[in-house]
C-alpha cells in the first residue's frame, strides 16, 4: 500500500505542475482582461460625463432661448412705438397729419407682421368658415348668399399655419 500512496502523490504533483502552467497563462489573460475592463470602464465614465455635460449645456441653451424668445418681437415694435410718440409730441397736430401718422404706423405694423409670417384674414364678402371665424350676429340681406360675411368686427390672424385669433364677423342668414 505504501507504493500506491507514493504513486498517488506523484500523480498529484504531475497534475499540479501541468495546472500551474495554465494558471500562469490565465493570470496573464486575467490581467489583460482586467486592463481591458478598466479601460472600458474608464471610457464609459468619461462618455457618461461628456453626455451629462452636453445635456446640461443644451438644457441651459433651450432655457435661455425660451426665456428671451419674445425679444425679437419687442425690438421690432420699438420703432413703431417711437413713431407713435413722435405723433403725440408733435406741435403741429392737425387732423390730417394725425390721420397720416396713424396710417404710417398701421403700414409699419402690417409690414412687420408680414415679416413675422402673421397674416390677417376675414374680409367682407368671404364665405363663413367655422374653423377660423366666430359669428357674432346673423343678419338677413337678399344681395348675398347664406353664410357670407356681411361685416367684420375684428380681423383674424394666423401665425404661419396656426390661427392665433379668430375673426369676429356678422354672417348672412336668409
Backbone torsions as a table, in degrees:
resi	resn	phi	psi	omega
1	UNK	NA	-34.5	179.7
2	UNK	-58.9	-29.3	179.6
3	UNK	-63.8	-41.1	-179.3
4	UNK	-66.2	-34.9	178.5
5	UNK	-65.3	-43.4	179.5
6	UNK	-63.9	-41.8	-179.5
7	UNK	-65.0	-39.8	-179.2
8	UNK	-66.3	-36.3	178.4
9	UNK	-68.9	-35.4	177.5
10	UNK	-67.8	-39.1	179.5
11	UNK	-65.2	-40.5	178.8
12	UNK	-63.9	-40.3	179.6
13	UNK	-65.9	-39.5	179.2
14	UNK	-65.0	-44.3	-179.3
15	UNK	-66.1	-36.1	177.8
16	UNK	-65.7	-40.8	-179.0
17	UNK	-67.4	-34.4	177.8
18	UNK	-70.2	-37.3	-179.7
19	UNK	-72.6	-27.8	-177.0
20	UNK	-68.1	-33.6	177.3
21	UNK	-66.2	-47.5	177.4
22	UNK	-64.6	-30.6	177.7
23	UNK	-63.4	-41.2	178.7
24	UNK	-66.2	-37.0	176.2
25	UNK	-67.8	-40.0	-179.8
26	UNK	-70.0	-28.5	175.3
27	UNK	-65.2	-40.3	177.2
28	UNK	-64.5	-44.5	179.0
29	UNK	-64.5	-40.6	179.9
30	UNK	-63.0	-44.6	177.3
31	UNK	-62.6	-40.1	178.4
32	UNK	-63.6	-44.6	177.8
33	UNK	-64.4	-40.0	178.1
34	UNK	-64.0	-41.7	177.6
35	UNK	-62.4	-45.4	178.3
36	UNK	-63.1	-42.7	178.9
37	UNK	-61.3	-46.2	179.2
38	UNK	-62.5	-40.5	178.9
39	UNK	-64.9	-44.6	178.6
40	UNK	-65.8	-39.5	178.7
41	UNK	-64.3	-42.5	178.0
42	UNK	-62.9	-43.9	178.8
43	UNK	-62.7	-41.5	178.6
44	UNK	-61.6	-45.3	-179.7
45	UNK	-63.1	-42.7	179.5
46	UNK	-65.1	-42.7	178.3
47	UNK	-64.5	-39.7	178.9
48	UNK	-63.6	-44.1	179.2
49	UNK	-64.5	-41.4	178.8
50	UNK	-62.9	-42.6	178.9
51	UNK	-66.0	-40.8	177.3
52	UNK	-61.4	-41.3	177.4
53	UNK	-64.3	-42.0	178.3
54	UNK	-61.4	-46.7	-179.9
55	UNK	-61.7	-42.2	179.4
56	UNK	-63.9	-45.1	179.2
57	UNK	-61.6	-44.1	179.5
58	UNK	-64.6	-40.8	178.8
59	UNK	-62.0	-44.4	177.8
60	UNK	-64.2	-40.5	179.9
61	UNK	-63.8	-44.9	179.2
62	UNK	-66.4	-40.2	179.0
63	UNK	-60.7	-44.9	178.8
64	UNK	-66.1	-38.6	179.5
65	UNK	-62.3	-44.7	179.5
66	UNK	-70.4	-35.8	-178.3
67	UNK	-64.7	-38.4	-176.2
68	UNK	-112.1	26.8	-176.6
69	UNK	-61.3	-39.8	-176.5
70	UNK	-81.3	-0.2	-176.3
71	UNK	-58.2	-44.2	-178.9
72	UNK	-64.4	-36.0	178.1
73	UNK	-65.3	-44.2	-179.9
74	UNK	-63.5	-45.6	179.5
75	UNK	-60.6	-35.9	178.8
76	UNK	-68.3	-30.3	-179.6
77	UNK	-85.1	-14.7	-178.2
78	UNK	-58.9	-44.6	177.6
79	UNK	-63.2	-32.0	179.1
80	UNK	-68.0	-42.7	177.3
81	UNK	-63.7	-39.1	176.8
82	UNK	-59.6	-43.0	178.6
83	UNK	-63.2	-40.8	177.4
84	UNK	-61.9	-43.6	178.1
85	UNK	-62.2	-40.3	177.8
86	UNK	-63.2	-39.1	178.5
87	UNK	-63.7	-43.9	-178.0
88	UNK	-66.9	-41.1	-176.4
89	UNK	-79.4	-9.7	-176.0
90	UNK	-65.8	133.4	179.1
91	UNK	-74.3	-31.0	-177.2
92	UNK	-93.2	67.3	-174.2
93	UNK	-96.3	61.4	175.9
94	UNK	-72.8	157.8	-177.0
95	UNK	-55.8	-46.4	-178.2
96	UNK	-65.6	-39.2	-179.5
97	UNK	-68.5	-34.3	176.3
98	UNK	-66.0	-42.4	178.2
99	UNK	-62.3	-43.1	178.1
100	UNK	-62.7	-42.0	178.9
101	UNK	-64.3	-41.5	178.4
102	UNK	-64.6	-41.2	176.6
103	UNK	-61.2	-41.6	178.8
104	UNK	-60.3	-46.3	-179.8
105	UNK	-64.8	-42.6	178.9
106	UNK	-60.1	-42.8	178.6
107	UNK	-65.2	-40.3	177.7
108	UNK	-62.4	-42.3	178.5
109	UNK	-63.8	-42.4	178.3
110	UNK	-59.8	-44.4	178.2
111	UNK	-65.1	-38.9	179.7
112	UNK	-66.7	-42.7	176.3
113	UNK	-61.2	-40.4	178.6
114	UNK	-60.4	-41.9	179.0
115	UNK	-63.8	-33.2	179.5
116	UNK	-86.4	3.5	-176.7
117	UNK	66.1	34.5	174.2
118	UNK	-100.8	118.5	-175.9
119	UNK	-116.4	131.7	175.4
120	UNK	-80.9	154.1	173.4
121	UNK	-150.4	167.0	-179.9
122	UNK	102.1	83.4	-179.6
123	UNK	-115.9	153.5	175.5
124	UNK	-61.9	132.9	-179.6
125	UNK	97.4	-13.4	176.4
126	UNK	-69.6	160.5	175.2
127	UNK	-83.3	136.9	179.6
128	UNK	-65.7	129.0	175.0
129	UNK	-124.7	115.5	-174.8
130	UNK	-65.3	-16.7	178.8
131	UNK	-75.4	-25.9	-175.9
132	UNK	-125.4	-11.1	-179.6
133	UNK	-116.3	145.0	170.1
134	UNK	-112.2	119.0	178.9
135	UNK	-80.6	115.6	179.9
136	UNK	-85.5	-37.7	-179.6
137	UNK	-145.0	161.6	169.5
138	UNK	-121.6	142.5	176.2
139	UNK	-134.7	163.8	179.9
140	UNK	-112.4	122.5	176.7
141	UNK	-138.1	120.3	-175.8
142	UNK	-68.2	-20.4	-178.5
143	UNK	-68.3	-26.8	-173.0
144	UNK	-113.9	157.0	175.7
145	UNK	-75.8	171.8	174.5
146	UNK	-64.3	149.8	176.4
147	UNK	64.0	23.4	174.7
148	UNK	-96.3	139.8	-178.9
149	UNK	-75.2	122.7	179.6
150	UNK	-91.1	-36.5	-177.8
151	UNK	-150.7	150.0	180.0
152	UNK	-114.8	118.9	174.5
153	UNK	-75.3	-53.2	179.4
154	UNK	-136.7	134.3	176.1
155	UNK	-69.7	152.3	173.5
156	UNK	-95.6	162.9	-179.5
157	UNK	-137.7	142.4	173.0
158	UNK	-114.9	144.0	173.2
159	UNK	-114.4	109.9	-170.3
160	UNK	58.4	-112.9	-179.4
161	UNK	-105.2	4.4	-174.9
162	UNK	-104.6	134.5	175.4
163	UNK	-76.5	120.4	179.5
164	UNK	-102.4	-16.9	170.7
165	UNK	-153.5	128.8	177.3
166	UNK	-74.5	147.8	176.2
167	UNK	-77.9	136.2	177.5
168	UNK	-100.3	119.0	-169.1
169	UNK	-136.4	164.1	169.4
170	UNK	-104.4	130.0	-172.7
171	UNK	-113.5	145.4	178.2
172	UNK	-82.6	131.1	172.8
173	UNK	-134.4	124.3	-179.5
174	UNK	-83.4	NA	NA
